[in-house]
Amino acid sequence: MSYLYVKSSPKPPVLKKKLNPKQRQLLAGLLFISGIAVFMSALFPILHFQLGYSPQFNQLLNPLSSQFYNPAVAVDNSPDLTNLSNWFISTSDSASRTTINNPSFSYASYNLSIPKLKIDSAEVILGSEDLKKSLIQYPKTAMPGQFGSPVIFGHSVLPQFFNPKSYVTIFSTLHKLKQGDEIIVDYDRVRYKYLVSEMYEVQPTDLSVLEQRFDGRYLTLITCSPPGTYLRRLVVKAQLADNP
């Protein structure tokens, strides 16, 4: 028995069609326009905040802290602001970060809702540092309903990515609140209704936002400002509404 092996003829090479000069120019133009569109989608919300919202907020500058603040340094360092320890830029030469973890402090949690922003029963944890998992109340600030003010931090990104169920984006539209808007806190089986009283911006070095006033029952919300950056801090102050 004999075998005959027949070598198959090679397939002709596939010739890639080259773009003519007009097609190359068209492709380059489309890529350029796409790049501009992506850039503007990030820049426009920041400009809109700066021109449309920021002028409405009183910018409180603490001369004892802001004199050391350098925005260029803050941008270069690119701190991870999903960790609350990095929220306050140190004014010391050692550039150490504010540490909030206190091993002797017990963890507690409650819920916060902002109807206008469609934030419903967001968890607030006292004693945590991870803003990817919850809102965080700063330790040693008053509990809801008490004299003083719970100070609650939340993360923010560019407003177009806002998702009220994601803790990474949850405070991205906080700047849209106005005086009189409701903030609801459910703590220890009691519901507290706070009404927004004022909004302002501070430098990242300004620790005065943690101070407590004991002449009333207040609530403080803090996020980065403008949304998607960490140049400043937006502070929303609210006061406990009178019981009906």
Beta strands, then each sheet from edge to edge (+ up, - down):
strand 1: 58-60
strand 2: 108-114
strand 3: 119-126
strand 4: 135-137
strand 5: 151-153
strand 6: 182-187
strand 7: 190-202
strand 8: 218-225
strand 9: 232-240
sheet 1: 1+ 7+ 6- 2+ 3- 4- 5+ 8+ 9-
end
